[in-house]
């Protein structure tokens, strides 16, 4: 076996070893049998929240086992093909198997990163907020571009996307939008997106000048039912108002939108896409999630790092730059990860940036250290 192929095999084996360690491969089958036995319990759904958690945990284990087995099987098959091709002097078979190993190495590394999503709330669903920053109409349009980018990313992963609230811009775009995104590790992946995103382009609004726009993104986990967050009723103010959407299906014709203000922290959350009762429930859950995020920030240095540079949506607080003119480049200012495929990124191809930030967090390197290496 040639040196490159051997190096790829060793890298894949290393990833498989980490995957086996993360899911405790030796006990995985026994734990799955226990899950299956509990699923057969006729009283399981007497407690819907506990039942849903059990089903999520079971599916997570099933997926981890299936992924590990598929990677291991593909590795063995291609190693055997290389050995067979070398024995028979069939260079074409060897070349195909070596190419397959290169692709397998990338997939195994991706699965390894996913296995590192083991933070306290990484497996949770998430709330995502987008707010236009400095730049007026240009910024509102940029916020809407980000809105589309994240919706496309989530849909490609098969996540459920629910619009919680939206405020239209004065002339174009949106001033703000809030979503709930549900799916495996939704928060773990999206948490790296918190911060200010900068756009440089030629204005599409007839100016013909190069404009710089900003929008901020804030991501925080949906609190599981088994996590107790106490909110003193005396600390909150609940207001109802008429939603001011951009039109179409998102317009409310009654005063059903709800805004909750938490006095001790200044947190404000809104929901305007459902009935007043549902909006109140959604907003309260969002408030509890924000409070929980604050607690995570105090206790978890990695999550603090993801939010440390958020600040105001303007110069000096950026995590990623999107340049469309005079050249095309998207660059993450924390990791140095970059690509000239701006259209792909704006169409939701964000995994490479998220993975790079996750790897940086796992390595324990600071933003300054990563930039120095770059």
BELLINZI-V417675 format. One record per pair of residues at least 24 apart in sequence whose ideal C-beta (glycine too) atoms are under 6 Angstrom apart, sorted by the first residue. I is the first residue (numbers start at 1). J is the second residue. Records with the same first field share a line. If there is no record, write none. Layout:
I->J + J
//
This chain:
1->82
5->98 + 101
8->101 + 102 + 105
11->105
12->75 + 104 + 105 + 108
15->108 + 109 + 112
16->72
18->112
19->68 + 115
22->115
23->64
28->65
32->61
49->225
67->111
71->108
74->104
113->355 + 358
116->362
117->185 + 188
121->187 + 221
122->185 + 188
123->185
124->187 + 221 + 222
125->182 + 186 + 222
126->181 + 186 + 187 + 190 + 219 + 221
127->180 + 220 + 286 + 289
128->179 + 181 + 219
129->178 + 218
130->177 + 217
131->176 + 216
132->175 + 215
133->214 + 215 + 216 + 313 + 314
134->214 + 314
135->213 + 214
137->171 + 172
138->211 + 213
139->213 + 214 + 215
140->169 + 172 + 173 + 174 + 175
141->172 + 173
142->199 + 213 + 215
143->173 + 174 + 215
144->173 + 174
146->215
147->177
149->346 + 348
152->347 + 348
153->348 + 350
154->181
156->348
159->183 + 186
163->273
164->271
165->270 + 271 + 272
166->245 + 250
168->246
187->221
189->354
190->219
191->219 + 306
192->306 + 354 + 357
193->217 + 219
194->218 + 219 + 306 + 307 + 310
195->309 + 310 + 319
196->313 + 317 + 318
197->320
198->318 + 321
199->322
200->323
201->324 + 325
202->325
210->325
214->313 + 314
215->313
216->313
220->289 + 290 + 293
222->289
223->288 + 289 + 292
229->288 + 291 + 292
235->263 + 264
236->260 + 262
237->261
243->272
258->283
260->287
262->287
302->361
334->367
335->360 + 370
336->374
//
